[in-house]
Amino acid sequence: MASFREIQRKIGAVKKTKQITKAMNMVASAKLRGAQDRIERFKPYAEKYYEILSDLSARVDPGIHPLLEQRDEVKSVGIILVTSDKGLCGAFNSNLINTCTKLAKEKADQGKEIKLFCVGKKCYDFFRRRKFNILEAYPEVMGSFDFQLANDIGTKVINSYLEQEMDEVQLVYGEFYSMVKQVPRTSQVLPVVQAEDTGEGPQSEYLFEPSVEGLLAEILPRYIKVQVYRGLLDTSCSEHAARMTAMDNATRNCDEMVEKLTLAYNKARQAAITSELMDIVGGAEALR
């Protein structure tokens, strides 16, 4: 059985760990509220953007713009992976990396070249140690970012696609559903997927000035950047929610460990007291 001092040191260490996990839980909770506010303000804009683009693209032939045109042969696939910069958020980053790895393996098995855009330190640290072609890396950016980051990523992706360095681009990010549910999601960025024509006509009727073709040339690049920015916002929100949950679980585990260690300490102390009493009683009997 461990000595009193060993048990006391363990209890003290666990209590200090609990203070850290509780503080991290509070910090993650505060950051989560800010991240939720940002994504709630941005979602209506992104959804309206998609609605207008769907109406526009349904009216034209895909060959009218290179970002809409499906290429006959896909030789190279670009994957934009968004993770966090820091850990201590459970299996959040591992799930995103595993999703990206499976997607890359699936495409590579089809004979396609894989090129990565790593956003976040965790995915960059993982893939730079392995035999992956990292085209662009953005470590240490998830702590504080704005639309400029999505603009930079979107511009480089579009240029690479137009120069035929990539024939398809996928985005892997963590979609935020609730405090306890954050799901890795994969969505196609390029070529832009056109809405299916159901034959019922668009839900909303728009009048466009200038022509539809002219508007597509302006809207399509911006839509890609909007997609990337929404992925960044979702991943940031999911990261804070996952860390908050992980730190809450860690705090509860610390409480359970303190209870078990306190019980072990009390048992060891009671055993020592009983042993001393038996020695005293035995000595007294021997003197009689």
C-alpha positions as CSV (number, residue, x, y, z in Angstrom):
1,M,0.0,0.0,0.0
2,A,1.3,3.5,-0.8
3,S,2.5,5.7,2.0
4,F,0.6,8.6,3.5
5,R,2.9,11.1,1.8
6,E,2.6,9.5,-1.6
7,I,-1.2,9.5,-1.4
8,Q,-1.2,13.1,-0.2
9,R,1.1,14.1,-3.1
10,K,-1.3,12.4,-5.6
11,I,-4.3,14.1,-4.1
12,G,-2.6,17.5,-4.3
13,A,-1.5,16.9,-7.9
14,V,-5.0,15.8,-8.9
15,K,-6.6,18.9,-7.3
16,K,-4.2,21.2,-9.2
17,T,-5.0,19.4,-12.4
18,K,-8.7,19.9,-11.6
19,Q,-8.1,23.7,-11.3
20,I,-6.4,23.7,-14.7
21,T,-9.2,21.7,-16.4
22,K,-11.9,23.8,-14.8
23,A,-10.2,27.0,-16.0
24,M,-9.8,25.6,-19.5
25,N,-13.5,24.7,-19.5
26,M,-14.4,28.2,-18.6
27,V,-12.1,29.7,-21.3
28,A,-13.5,27.3,-24.0
29,S,-17.1,28.2,-22.9
30,A,-16.4,31.9,-23.4
31,K,-14.7,31.4,-26.8
32,L,-17.6,29.1,-27.8
33,R,-20.1,31.8,-27.3
34,G,-18.2,34.2,-29.6
35,A,-17.7,31.5,-32.2
36,Q,-21.4,30.6,-32.2
37,D,-22.3,34.3,-32.6
38,R,-20.0,34.6,-35.6
39,I,-21.4,31.5,-37.4
40,E,-25.0,32.4,-36.6
41,R,-24.5,35.8,-38.2
42,F,-22.7,34.3,-41.2
43,K,-25.1,31.4,-42.0
44,P,-28.0,33.4,-43.4
45,Y,-25.5,35.2,-45.8
46,A,-24.0,31.9,-46.9
47,E,-27.4,30.2,-47.4
48,K,-28.7,33.2,-49.5
49,Y,-25.5,33.1,-51.5
50,Y,-26.0,29.5,-52.3
51,E,-29.7,30.1,-53.2
52,I,-28.9,32.8,-55.7
53,L,-26.0,30.8,-57.2
54,S,-28.2,27.7,-57.5
55,D,-30.8,29.8,-59.4
56,L,-28.1,31.3,-61.6
57,S,-26.2,28.0,-62.4
58,A,-29.5,26.2,-63.2
59,R,-30.0,28.6,-66.2
60,V,-26.7,28.1,-67.9
61,D,-24.6,25.4,-69.5
62,P,-21.8,24.1,-67.3
63,G,-19.3,24.9,-70.0
64,I,-20.0,28.6,-69.7
65,H,-17.5,28.9,-66.8
66,P,-14.4,26.8,-66.0
67,L,-15.4,26.6,-62.3
68,L,-18.6,24.9,-63.3
69,E,-17.3,22.5,-65.9
70,Q,-16.8,18.9,-65.0
71,R,-13.5,17.7,-66.4
72,D,-13.4,14.5,-68.4
73,E,-10.5,13.0,-66.5
74,V,-9.5,13.8,-62.9
75,K,-5.8,13.4,-62.4
76,S,-5.2,15.5,-59.3
77,V,-7.3,16.1,-56.3
78,G,-6.8,18.9,-53.8
79,I,-8.0,18.5,-50.2
80,I,-8.5,21.5,-47.9
81,L,-8.3,20.1,-44.3
82,V,-9.2,22.4,-41.4
83,T,-8.3,21.4,-37.9
84,S,-7.4,23.3,-34.7
85,D,-4.0,24.7,-33.6
86,K,-4.2,23.3,-30.1
87,G,-5.1,19.9,-28.6
88,L,-6.9,18.9,-25.4
89,C,-10.2,18.7,-27.3
90,G,-10.8,14.9,-27.3
91,A,-10.9,13.0,-30.6
92,F,-11.9,16.1,-32.6
93,N,-8.7,16.6,-34.5
94,S,-8.1,12.8,-34.9
95,N,-11.5,12.3,-36.5
96,L,-10.9,15.1,-39.0
97,I,-7.4,13.7,-39.8
98,N,-8.8,10.2,-40.2
99,T,-11.5,11.5,-42.5
100,C,-9.0,13.3,-44.7
101,T,-6.6,10.2,-44.7
102,K,-9.4,7.9,-45.8
103,L,-10.5,10.3,-48.5
104,A,-6.9,10.7,-49.7
105,K,-6.4,6.9,-49.8
106,E,-9.7,6.4,-51.7
107,K,-8.6,9.0,-54.3
108,A,-5.0,7.6,-54.5
109,D,-6.3,4.1,-55.0
110,Q,-8.1,5.5,-58.1
111,G,-4.7,6.6,-59.5
112,K,-5.2,10.3,-58.6
113,E,-2.5,12.6,-57.2
114,I,-3.3,14.1,-53.8
115,K,-2.4,17.7,-52.9
116,L,-3.1,19.1,-49.4
117,F,-4.0,22.5,-48.1
118,C,-3.4,22.2,-44.3
119,V,-5.2,24.8,-42.2
120,G,-4.4,24.5,-38.5
121,K,-1.2,23.4,-36.7
122,K,-2.5,19.9,-35.8
123,C,-3.1,18.7,-39.4
124,Y,0.2,20.3,-40.6
125,D,2.2,18.6,-37.8
126,F,0.6,15.3,-38.7
127,F,1.0,15.3,-42.5
128,R,4.4,17.0,-42.7
129,R,5.9,13.9,-41.1
130,R,4.3,11.6,-43.7
131,K,4.7,11.2,-47.4
132,F,2.0,13.7,-48.4
133,N,2.3,16.5,-50.9
134,I,1.4,19.7,-48.8
135,L,0.8,22.4,-51.4
136,E,0.0,25.1,-48.8
137,A,0.1,25.2,-45.0
138,Y,-1.5,27.7,-42.6
139,P,-0.4,26.8,-39.1
140,E,-1.3,28.9,-36.1
141,V,-4.2,30.7,-37.7
142,M,-7.3,29.2,-36.1
143,G,-6.9,31.2,-32.8
144,S,-7.8,34.5,-34.6
145,F,-8.9,34.7,-38.2
146,D,-11.3,36.6,-40.4
147,F,-12.5,36.5,-44.0
148,Q,-9.1,37.4,-45.3
149,L,-7.8,33.9,-44.5
150,A,-10.7,32.4,-46.5
151,N,-10.0,34.8,-49.3
152,D,-6.3,33.8,-49.5
153,I,-7.1,30.1,-49.4
154,G,-9.9,30.5,-52.0
155,T,-7.7,32.5,-54.3
156,K,-4.8,30.0,-54.3
157,V,-7.3,27.1,-54.8
158,I,-9.0,28.8,-57.7
159,N,-5.7,29.7,-59.4
160,S,-4.4,26.2,-59.0
161,Y,-7.6,24.8,-60.5
162,L,-7.7,27.2,-63.4
163,E,-4.0,26.4,-64.2
164,Q,-5.1,22.7,-64.1
165,E,-2.7,21.8,-61.3
166,M,-5.8,20.3,-59.7
167,D,-9.0,18.8,-61.3
168,E,-11.1,18.6,-58.2
169,V,-11.0,20.2,-54.7
170,Q,-12.6,18.8,-51.5
171,L,-13.1,20.5,-48.2
172,V,-12.8,18.5,-44.9
173,Y,-14.0,20.4,-41.8
174,G,-15.8,19.8,-38.5
175,E,-19.5,20.7,-38.8
176,F,-21.0,22.1,-35.5
177,Y,-24.4,20.6,-34.6
178,S,-24.6,21.0,-30.9
179,M,-22.4,21.0,-27.7
180,V,-22.1,17.3,-27.8
181,K,-22.1,16.6,-31.6
182,Q,-19.4,17.8,-34.0
183,V,-19.2,15.7,-37.2
184,P,-16.3,15.6,-39.7
185,R,-17.8,16.6,-43.1
186,T,-16.5,16.5,-46.6
187,S,-17.9,18.8,-49.3
188,Q,-16.8,19.4,-52.9
189,V,-15.6,22.9,-53.6
190,L,-14.5,22.6,-57.2
191,P,-15.9,22.2,-59.7
192,V,-19.0,23.9,-58.2
193,V,-21.9,21.5,-58.1
194,Q,-24.9,22.8,-59.9
195,A,-28.4,22.4,-58.5
196,E,-30.5,19.8,-60.1
197,D,-33.3,21.0,-62.3
198,T,-36.5,19.4,-61.0
199,G,-38.6,20.9,-63.8
200,E,-40.6,22.9,-61.3
201,G,-38.6,26.1,-61.8
202,P,-36.7,28.1,-59.2
203,Q,-38.4,28.8,-55.9
204,S,-37.6,32.5,-56.2
205,E,-37.7,34.5,-59.4
206,Y,-34.7,36.9,-59.8
207,L,-34.1,39.5,-62.4
208,F,-30.4,39.8,-63.2
209,E,-28.5,42.9,-64.5
210,P,-26.1,42.5,-66.3
211,S,-26.3,39.1,-67.9
212,V,-26.3,35.8,-66.0
213,E,-22.9,34.9,-67.5
214,G,-21.4,38.2,-66.2
215,L,-22.7,37.7,-62.7
216,L,-21.4,34.1,-62.6
217,A,-17.9,35.3,-63.3
218,E,-18.2,37.5,-60.2
219,I,-20.2,35.3,-57.9
220,L,-18.5,31.9,-58.4
221,P,-15.1,32.8,-57.0
222,R,-16.7,34.6,-54.1
223,Y,-18.9,31.6,-53.4
224,I,-15.9,29.3,-53.1
225,K,-14.4,31.7,-50.5
226,V,-17.7,31.7,-48.7
227,Q,-17.6,27.9,-48.5
228,V,-14.1,28.0,-47.1
229,Y,-15.0,30.6,-44.5
230,R,-18.0,28.7,-43.4
231,G,-15.8,25.6,-43.0
232,L,-13.3,27.7,-40.9
233,L,-16.2,29.0,-38.7
234,D,-17.7,25.6,-38.2
235,T,-14.4,24.0,-37.3
236,S,-13.6,26.8,-34.8
237,C,-16.9,26.5,-33.1
238,S,-16.7,22.7,-33.0
239,E,-13.2,22.9,-31.6
240,H,-14.3,25.0,-28.6
241,A,-17.3,22.8,-28.0
242,A,-15.2,19.6,-28.1
243,R,-12.6,21.2,-25.7
244,M,-15.3,22.3,-23.3
245,T,-16.8,18.8,-23.2
246,A,-13.3,17.2,-22.8
247,M,-12.4,19.5,-20.0
248,D,-15.7,18.9,-18.3
249,N,-15.1,15.2,-18.4
250,A,-11.6,15.6,-17.1
251,T,-12.8,17.7,-14.2
252,R,-15.3,15.0,-13.3
253,N,-12.6,12.4,-13.5
254,C,-10.5,14.4,-11.2
255,D,-13.3,14.5,-8.6
256,E,-13.6,10.7,-8.8
257,M,-9.8,10.3,-8.4
258,V,-9.8,12.5,-5.4
259,E,-12.6,10.5,-3.8
260,K,-10.8,7.2,-4.5
261,L,-7.4,8.6,-3.2
262,T,-9.1,10.1,-0.1
263,L,-10.7,6.7,0.6
264,A,-7.3,4.9,0.2
265,Y,-5.7,7.5,2.5
266,N,-8.3,7.0,5.1
267,K,-7.9,3.2,4.9
268,A,-4.2,3.4,5.2
269,R,-4.4,5.9,8.1
270,Q,-7.0,3.6,9.9
271,A,-4.7,0.6,9.4
272,A,-1.7,2.4,10.8
273,I,-3.8,3.6,13.8
274,T,-5.0,0.0,14.4
275,S,-1.5,-1.4,14.1
276,E,-0.2,1.2,16.7
277,L,-3.1,0.4,19.1
278,M,-2.3,-3.3,18.8
279,D,1.4,-2.7,19.6
280,I,0.4,-0.6,22.7
281,V,-2.1,-3.2,23.9
282,G,0.5,-6.0,23.3
283,G,3.2,-4.1,25.2
284,A,0.8,-3.5,28.1
285,E,-0.1,-7.2,28.3
286,A,3.5,-8.1,28.3
287,L,4.2,-5.9,31.3
288,R,1.5,-7.6,33.4
